[in-house]
Amino acid sequence: MNVARREIVCAVVVCISCLPARAADPPAANSAVVPPQPPAAQATPPVMVTPPRPHLRTVHRQVSRLPLTRDYRSVPVGDAATVAAHEKIEAALTRLVDADANFTETPLRDVVAQFGRILKVPVVLDTRALEVAGIDLDTPVTGTGQGTTARAALRRILDDLDLTRLIRDEALMITTKERAGDNPDLRLYPLPWGYSTQGGNDVRVLVDLIQNSVGGLDAWADGGGNGAIRIIGDGGAAVLVVSQTADVHDEIEGLLRSLHERDLAEFGGLHDIPAAKTPVLRLHHVADEAVRRDLATKLVDLCNSSLPHGTDPQAKVTVVGECLAVQALTPEFHALAGQLIRAVAGEHGHDLEWSVYPGGGAAAGVHGGMGNAADGGAAGGVF
């Protein structure tokens, strides 16, 4: 039985092997032939590159007494005679005027002559510029300036005629606003007290404030005007070099003087009785223990022996943790103490690089934070 079963199985296998092989199905009509594809290359993962950190250097600035002043005013640029004439004219413009500055249908030429008598300085008309603008010297003028400063009275009268003033050749010249815009005055502005006496303030912020709030954007180079600001120097002794018209200079000086006086307000008035004052406290971080203790011992004597005015024999310097606590009555003492501390302890600053200032043009400056060397730099930058 088993033999017969094996014979049947063998016969079936032989029959299957003798069957013809089935041909492969033909490809479908119009089917796209896809060529063999190489194996997909694996994507290279992105490499994260850490940008190099700015190189910091420690700066020990020289001490300057330039920022140590309570009175704020700009300084004209020119030779001694030009500066003296400029200051005399500016002082005359601050005087209060009386009924002599009231006019009713008065010819322009007579108004200008009257202001010359009021101010007691040379006042002239820019006849060529007025002729180009079509303004007659006998144009009737009506206005009152009584009870105001000569500057305000003159500005009110000139604005009605679209005129303004500038100082040229040691005289006050009345001219058109177009001519004044083409011939701006150059003045130097010291930094307000808070910027000149405290490290870490970014002077560029002050420049942006001026350009965006004074004179209108069209008064500056970015807006198509001729006005410009540059920062010269660094630290507390830096100055702003400003090229602008007389009217815009008035606004800039008013703004910076207000900032200056605000920062000085906590010290009281110049003629306040010292005994009635409360000492003002300032903290300065100094990480190096040896420097900190050395300054605590010598700072009071150094400041009082170096100040021409504003000394404070009762001033105190106390070590508090990693800080020096300075208590003094006068702003002059605090200003010099802050400079000495930063000069001895050092400030961190980034490498010198080139930047474009608002208003166009490039200038070199120290970018980034500045602070006592152990602080790692305070927010902002100092130029």
C-alpha positions as CSV (number, residue, x, y, z in Angstrom):
1,M,0.0,0.0,0.0
2,N,2.8,2.4,0.9
3,V,4.7,1.5,-2.3
4,A,1.7,2.3,-4.5
5,R,1.1,5.7,-2.7
6,R,4.8,6.7,-3.3
7,E,4.5,5.8,-7.0
8,I,1.4,8.1,-7.4
9,V,3.1,11.1,-5.8
10,C,6.2,10.7,-8.0
11,A,4.0,10.6,-11.1
12,V,2.3,13.8,-10.1
13,V,5.6,15.6,-9.6
14,V,6.9,14.5,-13.0
15,C,3.7,15.8,-14.7
16,I,4.0,19.2,-13.0
17,S,7.6,19.6,-14.0
18,C,6.8,18.9,-17.6
19,L,4.2,21.7,-17.9
20,P,5.4,24.8,-20.0
21,A,6.4,27.9,-18.1
22,R,3.8,30.8,-18.1
23,A,5.0,33.9,-19.9
24,A,5.2,37.1,-17.9
25,D,2.3,39.6,-18.3
26,P,3.1,42.2,-21.0
27,P,3.5,45.7,-19.8
28,A,0.4,47.9,-19.8
29,A,0.0,50.1,-22.8
30,N,1.3,53.7,-22.4
31,S,2.6,53.0,-19.0
32,A,5.6,55.0,-17.9
33,V,8.8,53.1,-17.5
34,V,10.5,54.2,-14.3
35,P,14.2,53.9,-14.5
36,P,15.9,52.4,-11.5
37,Q,16.6,55.0,-8.8
38,P,19.9,55.1,-6.9
39,P,19.6,54.8,-3.2
40,A,18.7,58.2,-1.6
41,A,21.6,60.0,0.0
42,Q,21.1,60.8,3.6
43,A,20.8,64.6,4.4
44,T,23.7,66.1,6.3
45,P,22.5,67.4,9.6
46,P,23.0,71.2,10.0
47,V,26.0,72.2,12.0
48,M,25.3,74.8,14.7
49,V,28.1,77.4,14.7
50,T,28.3,79.5,17.8
51,P,29.3,83.1,16.9
52,P,32.5,84.2,18.6
53,R,31.9,86.4,21.6
54,P,33.0,90.0,21.3
55,H,36.5,90.5,22.7
56,L,36.3,92.5,25.9
57,R,39.0,94.7,27.1
58,T,39.4,96.6,30.3
59,V,39.5,100.4,29.9
60,H,41.0,102.7,32.5
61,R,39.9,106.2,31.5
62,Q,41.6,109.4,32.6
63,V,39.8,111.6,35.0
64,S,38.4,114.9,33.7
65,R,36.9,117.8,35.4
66,L,35.0,118.9,32.3
67,P,31.7,117.3,33.4
68,L,31.8,119.0,36.8
69,T,29.6,121.9,36.2
70,R,26.1,122.9,37.3
71,D,25.4,125.5,34.7
72,Y,24.4,123.9,31.3
73,R,25.1,125.7,28.0
74,S,26.4,125.0,24.6
75,V,29.7,126.4,23.3
76,P,30.0,128.0,19.9
77,V,32.8,127.0,17.5
78,G,35.2,129.7,16.2
79,D,38.1,131.9,17.1
80,A,38.1,134.0,20.3
81,A,36.4,137.0,18.7
82,T,33.7,134.9,17.2
83,V,33.0,133.0,20.4
84,A,33.0,136.3,22.4
85,A,30.5,137.9,20.0
86,H,28.3,134.8,20.0
87,E,28.1,134.7,23.8
88,K,27.4,138.4,24.0
89,I,24.5,138.1,21.5
90,E,23.1,135.0,23.2
91,A,23.2,136.8,26.6
92,A,21.4,139.8,25.1
93,L,18.6,137.6,23.8
94,T,17.8,136.4,27.3
95,R,16.9,139.9,28.5
96,L,13.3,140.8,29.2
97,V,11.9,143.5,26.9
98,D,9.3,146.2,27.6
99,A,7.0,148.3,25.5
100,D,9.9,149.1,23.2
101,A,9.3,145.7,21.6
102,N,5.7,146.5,20.6
103,F,5.1,147.4,17.0
104,T,2.1,148.5,14.9
105,E,2.4,148.6,11.1
106,T,6.1,149.3,11.6
107,P,8.4,148.8,8.5
108,L,10.6,145.7,8.9
109,R,13.8,147.7,8.5
110,D,12.7,149.9,11.5
111,V,11.8,146.9,13.6
112,V,15.3,145.4,13.1
113,A,16.9,148.7,14.0
114,Q,14.9,148.9,17.2
115,F,16.0,145.4,18.2
116,G,19.6,146.6,17.7
117,R,18.9,149.4,20.2
118,I,17.2,147.0,22.7
119,L,19.9,144.3,22.5
120,K,22.8,146.7,22.3
121,V,24.5,144.4,19.7
122,P,24.8,144.7,15.9
123,V,21.5,143.5,14.2
124,V,21.5,143.5,10.4
125,L,19.2,142.4,7.5
126,D,20.3,139.8,5.0
127,T,19.1,142.0,2.1
128,R,20.1,139.6,-0.6
129,A,18.3,136.7,0.8
130,L,15.2,138.8,1.5
131,E,15.2,140.1,-2.1
132,V,15.4,136.5,-3.5
133,A,12.4,135.6,-1.3
134,G,10.5,138.6,-2.4
135,I,10.3,140.3,1.0
136,D,10.3,144.1,1.0
137,L,12.3,145.8,3.7
138,D,9.3,148.1,4.3
139,T,6.9,145.2,4.9
140,P,4.7,146.4,7.8
141,V,5.1,144.5,11.1
142,T,2.6,144.3,13.9
143,G,3.4,142.4,17.1
144,T,4.2,142.7,20.8
145,G,7.0,141.3,22.8
146,Q,6.5,143.2,26.1
147,G,7.1,141.0,29.1
148,T,9.0,138.2,27.3
149,T,12.6,137.6,26.5
150,A,14.1,139.3,23.5
151,R,14.6,135.9,21.9
152,A,10.9,135.0,22.2
153,A,9.8,138.5,21.0
154,L,12.1,138.3,18.0
155,R,11.0,134.8,17.1
156,R,7.3,135.7,17.3
157,I,7.7,138.6,14.9
158,L,10.0,136.8,12.5
159,D,7.9,133.7,12.3
160,D,5.0,135.7,10.8
161,L,7.3,136.6,7.9
162,D,8.9,133.2,7.6
163,L,12.2,134.7,8.7
164,T,14.7,133.7,11.3
165,R,18.1,134.7,12.8
166,L,21.6,133.5,12.6
167,I,24.9,134.9,13.9
168,R,27.4,135.8,11.2
169,D,30.5,138.0,11.3
170,E,29.9,138.9,15.0
171,A,26.4,140.3,14.3
172,L,22.9,139.0,14.6
173,M,21.6,138.6,11.1
174,I,17.9,138.5,10.1
175,T,17.5,136.2,7.1
176,T,15.2,133.6,5.5
177,K,14.7,130.1,6.9
178,E,16.0,128.7,3.6
179,R,19.2,130.6,3.9
180,A,19.6,129.7,7.6
181,G,19.1,126.0,6.7
182,D,21.9,126.2,4.2
183,N,24.2,127.9,6.6
184,P,23.8,126.0,10.0
185,D,25.7,127.0,13.1
186,L,28.1,124.6,14.7
187,R,28.0,124.2,18.5
188,L,29.4,121.8,21.1
189,Y,27.1,120.4,23.7
190,P,28.4,118.8,26.9
191,L,26.5,115.7,28.1
192,P,23.8,116.3,30.7
193,W,24.8,115.4,34.3
194,G,23.3,111.9,34.4
195,Y,25.1,110.9,31.2
196,S,28.5,112.5,32.0
197,T,28.8,111.2,35.6
198,Q,27.4,107.7,35.4
199,G,28.9,104.8,33.6
200,G,26.8,102.5,31.3
201,N,24.8,105.2,29.7
202,D,24.4,104.9,25.9
203,V,25.0,108.3,24.3
204,R,23.5,107.1,21.1
205,V,20.1,106.9,22.8
206,L,20.5,110.7,23.6
207,V,21.3,111.4,19.9
208,D,18.2,109.5,18.8
209,L,16.1,111.4,21.4
210,I,17.3,114.7,19.9
211,Q,16.8,113.8,16.3
212,N,13.3,112.3,16.9
213,S,11.9,115.1,19.1
214,V,13.6,118.4,18.2
215,G,13.2,120.4,15.0
216,G,11.2,117.8,13.1
217,L,12.6,114.9,11.0
218,D,13.1,117.2,8.0
219,A,15.6,119.3,9.9
220,W,18.1,116.4,10.0
221,A,20.1,114.7,7.2
222,D,18.0,111.5,7.4
223,G,14.9,113.6,6.5
224,G,16.5,115.6,3.8
225,G,17.8,118.5,5.9
226,N,21.3,119.7,6.7
227,G,21.3,119.1,10.4
228,A,23.8,116.6,11.9
229,I,25.1,115.3,15.2
230,R,28.4,113.6,15.9
231,I,29.8,112.2,19.2
232,I,33.3,113.2,19.9
233,G,35.3,111.6,22.8
234,D,34.1,109.0,25.2
235,G,33.1,108.6,28.8
236,G,31.9,111.6,30.8
237,A,34.1,114.0,28.8
238,A,32.3,113.2,25.5
239,V,30.6,116.1,23.7
240,L,27.9,116.3,21.0
241,V,29.0,118.3,17.9
242,V,25.7,119.7,16.4
243,S,25.2,121.5,13.1
244,Q,21.8,123.2,13.1
245,T,19.9,126.4,12.7
246,A,19.6,128.9,15.6
247,D,15.9,128.0,16.3
248,V,16.7,124.2,16.5
249,H,19.8,124.9,18.6
250,D,17.4,126.8,21.1
251,E,15.3,123.6,21.3
252,I,18.3,121.3,21.8
253,E,19.8,123.4,24.5
254,G,16.4,123.6,26.3
255,L,16.0,119.8,26.2
256,L,19.5,119.0,27.4
257,R,19.4,121.7,30.1
258,S,16.1,120.2,31.4
259,L,17.7,116.7,31.6
260,H,20.8,118.2,33.3
261,E,18.8,120.1,35.9
262,R,16.5,117.1,36.6
263,D,19.6,114.9,37.4
264,L,20.9,117.6,39.8
265,A,17.6,118.2,41.6
266,E,18.2,115.8,44.4
267,F,21.3,117.8,45.4
268,G,19.3,120.9,46.1
269,G,20.2,124.4,45.2
270,L,23.6,125.8,44.9
271,H,23.1,128.2,47.8
272,D,21.2,125.8,50.1
273,I,22.6,125.6,53.6
274,P,24.8,122.4,53.8
275,A,23.6,121.6,57.3
276,A,20.0,121.4,56.0
277,K,20.9,118.9,53.3
278,T,20.7,115.1,53.4
279,P,23.7,113.3,51.9
280,V,23.1,111.7,48.5
281,L,24.1,108.0,48.3
282,R,25.7,106.3,45.3
283,L,26.8,102.6,45.1
284,H,29.7,101.5,42.9
285,H,30.5,97.9,42.3
286,V,34.2,97.0,42.6
287,A,34.9,93.3,42.6
288,D,38.6,93.4,43.4
289,E,38.9,93.4,47.2
290,A,42.3,95.1,47.3
291,V,41.2,97.9,45.0
292,R,37.9,98.2,46.9
293,R,39.6,98.7,50.3
294,D,42.3,101.0,48.8
295,L,39.6,103.3,47.3
296,A,37.6,103.3,50.5
297,T,40.6,104.6,52.4
298,K,41.8,107.3,49.9
299,L,38.8,108.4,47.9
300,V,37.6,111.2,50.2
301,D,41.0,112.9,50.3
302,L,41.6,112.5,46.6
303,C,38.3,114.1,45.7
304,N,38.5,117.0,48.2
305,S,42.1,117.9,47.2
306,S,41.3,117.9,43.5
307,L,38.0,119.8,43.4
308,P,38.2,123.6,42.8
309,H,34.7,123.9,44.4
310,G,32.0,121.5,45.6
311,T,34.2,119.8,48.2
312,D,32.6,117.9,51.1
313,P,34.8,117.3,54.2
314,Q,31.9,115.2,55.7
315,A,31.8,112.8,52.8
316,K,32.0,109.1,53.6
317,V,33.0,106.0,51.7
318,T,32.0,102.6,53.1
319,V,32.6,99.1,51.9
320,V,29.3,97.2,51.6
321,G,29.8,93.7,50.2
322,E,31.5,94.1,46.8
323,C,30.4,97.7,46.5
324,L,31.6,101.1,47.7
325,A,28.8,103.3,49.2
326,V,29.6,107.0,48.7
327,Q,27.7,109.5,50.8
328,A,28.2,113.2,49.9
329,L,26.3,116.5,49.8
330,T,27.7,117.9,46.5
331,P,27.2,116.7,42.9
332,E,30.8,117.7,42.2
333,F,32.1,115.3,44.8
334,H,29.9,112.4,43.5
335,A,31.0,113.1,39.9
336,L,34.7,113.0,40.6
337,A,34.3,110.0,42.9
338,G,32.5,108.0,40.2
339,Q,35.2,108.9,37.7
340,L,38.0,107.9,40.1
341,I,36.4,104.6,40.9
342,R,35.8,103.7,37.2
343,A,39.4,104.8,36.3
344,V,41.0,102.7,39.0
345,A,38.7,99.6,38.8
346,G,38.4,99.8,35.0
347,E,35.5,99.4,32.7
348,H,34.8,96.6,30.3
349,G,34.4,97.6,26.6
350,H,34.2,95.8,23.3
351,D,36.8,96.2,20.5
352,L,36.7,99.3,18.4
353,E,34.5,98.9,15.3
354,W,32.9,101.2,12.7
355,S,29.2,102.2,12.8
356,V,26.9,104.5,10.9
357,Y,25.4,107.1,13.0
358,P,21.9,108.6,12.6
359,G,22.1,111.3,10.0
360,G,24.6,109.4,7.8
361,G,28.4,109.2,8.0
362,A,30.5,106.7,9.9
363,A,32.5,107.1,13.0
364,A,34.5,104.8,15.3
365,G,33.2,104.0,18.7
366,V,33.4,101.4,21.5
367,H,30.3,99.3,21.2
368,G,28.5,97.3,23.9
369,G,28.3,97.4,27.6
370,M,30.5,99.4,29.8
371,G,30.8,98.9,33.6
372,N,33.2,98.3,36.4
373,A,35.6,95.6,35.3
374,A,34.1,93.0,37.6
375,D,30.5,93.7,36.5
376,G,30.8,92.2,33.1
377,G,29.5,95.4,31.6
378,A,26.4,97.4,32.3
379,A,23.5,97.6,29.8
380,G,24.1,100.0,27.0
381,G,27.2,101.4,25.5
382,V,29.5,104.4,26.0
383,F,31.2,106.3,23.2
